[in-house]
Each structure stands twice: as structure tokens, then as C-alpha cells.
Amino acid sequence: MDGEPAEVVYEIAKGFVYSSAVRCRACRRKERARRDEAKRVHLEGIARKNQARMAREREIIMTSSYVWFHWALLSAVFAS
């Protein structure tokens, strides 16, 4: 934060007055882009995983409904 008064750095931004940047501006932008891309890929993976889980759950529900329907049908046939 070169050129800014110490008051702005310390009281408003809550930063240390004598701090200096670890990375240059270009490197910070590059790191931010890398981090954003990694987060995007991560969230896409989670969404894909949730879709697969929901598909499996729907399949289980459909299979169990099918089994219960046929069980009830067969029970009715053999009961009479």
C-alpha cells in the first residue's frame, strides 16, 4: 500500500503499518486466477458427484417401488 497514509492502512484496512507485499501484482493476479480455477473445478466435481448420487437414489427408489408392487400383486394372487 505504497503512498497511503499509515492511518488508512492501520485503522481502516486493519493492516500492519510496516508490512510489504510478498508477491508482485502480476503474481498475485496469477495466483488468484489459479485459486479461482481450482475452486471452480472442485465445485464442478462436487456437483457431478451429487448428480450421480441422486441418480443412484432414484434408481433405488424405482427398484424398491417395483419390488413392493409385485410383492403386493403376488400376495393378492396367492391370498385368493
C-alpha positions as CSV (number, residue, x, y, z in Angstrom):
1,M,0.0,0.0,0.0
2,D,2.6,2.5,-1.1
3,G,1.7,6.1,-0.8
4,E,-1.3,5.6,1.5
5,P,-1.2,7.2,5.0
6,A,-0.5,4.9,7.9
7,E,-3.8,5.8,9.3
8,V,-5.7,4.3,6.3
9,V,-3.6,1.1,6.4
10,Y,-3.8,0.6,10.1
11,E,-7.2,1.9,11.2
12,I,-9.4,1.3,8.2
13,A,-7.8,-1.8,6.5
14,K,-6.6,-3.2,9.8
15,G,-3.2,-3.9,8.3
16,F,0.3,-3.7,9.8
17,V,1.9,-0.3,9.1
18,Y,5.3,-1.7,8.2
19,S,4.1,-4.6,6.0
20,S,5.1,-5.2,2.4
21,A,3.8,-7.4,-0.3
22,V,5.2,-10.9,-0.6
23,R,4.2,-11.2,-4.3
24,C,4.2,-8.7,-7.1
25,R,0.9,-7.5,-8.5
26,A,1.2,-9.8,-11.6
27,C,2.0,-12.8,-9.4
28,R,-1.0,-12.0,-7.1
29,R,-3.3,-11.9,-10.1
30,K,-1.9,-15.2,-11.4
31,E,-2.3,-16.9,-8.0
32,R,-5.8,-15.5,-7.7
33,A,-6.7,-16.9,-11.1
34,R,-5.1,-20.3,-10.2
35,R,-7.0,-20.4,-7.0
36,D,-10.3,-19.5,-8.7
37,E,-9.8,-22.2,-11.3
38,A,-9.1,-24.8,-8.6
39,K,-12.2,-23.8,-6.8
40,R,-14.3,-23.9,-9.9
41,V,-13.0,-27.4,-10.8
42,H,-13.6,-28.6,-7.2
43,L,-17.2,-27.3,-7.2
44,E,-17.9,-28.9,-10.6
45,G,-16.7,-32.2,-9.2
46,I,-18.9,-31.9,-6.1
47,A,-21.9,-31.1,-8.4
48,R,-21.1,-34.1,-10.6
49,K,-20.8,-36.4,-7.6
50,N,-24.2,-35.2,-6.2
51,Q,-25.9,-35.8,-9.5
52,A,-24.5,-39.3,-9.6
53,R,-25.7,-39.9,-6.0
54,M,-29.2,-38.6,-6.8
55,A,-29.4,-40.8,-9.9
56,R,-28.5,-43.9,-7.7
57,E,-31.0,-42.9,-5.1
58,R,-33.7,-42.5,-7.8
59,E,-32.8,-45.9,-9.2
60,I,-33.1,-47.5,-5.7
61,I,-36.5,-45.9,-5.1
62,M,-37.7,-47.1,-8.5
63,T,-36.4,-50.6,-7.9
64,S,-37.9,-50.8,-4.4
65,S,-41.3,-49.5,-5.7
66,Y,-41.2,-52.1,-8.4
67,V,-40.4,-54.9,-5.9
68,W,-43.1,-53.8,-3.5
69,F,-45.7,-53.5,-6.3
70,H,-45.0,-57.1,-7.5
71,W,-44.9,-58.4,-3.9
72,A,-48.3,-56.9,-3.2
73,L,-49.7,-58.2,-6.5
74,L,-48.4,-61.7,-5.9
75,S,-49.7,-61.6,-2.3
76,A,-53.1,-60.8,-3.6
77,V,-53.0,-63.6,-6.2
78,F,-51.9,-66.2,-3.7
79,A,-54.2,-65.0,-1.0
80,S,-57.3,-65.6,-3.1
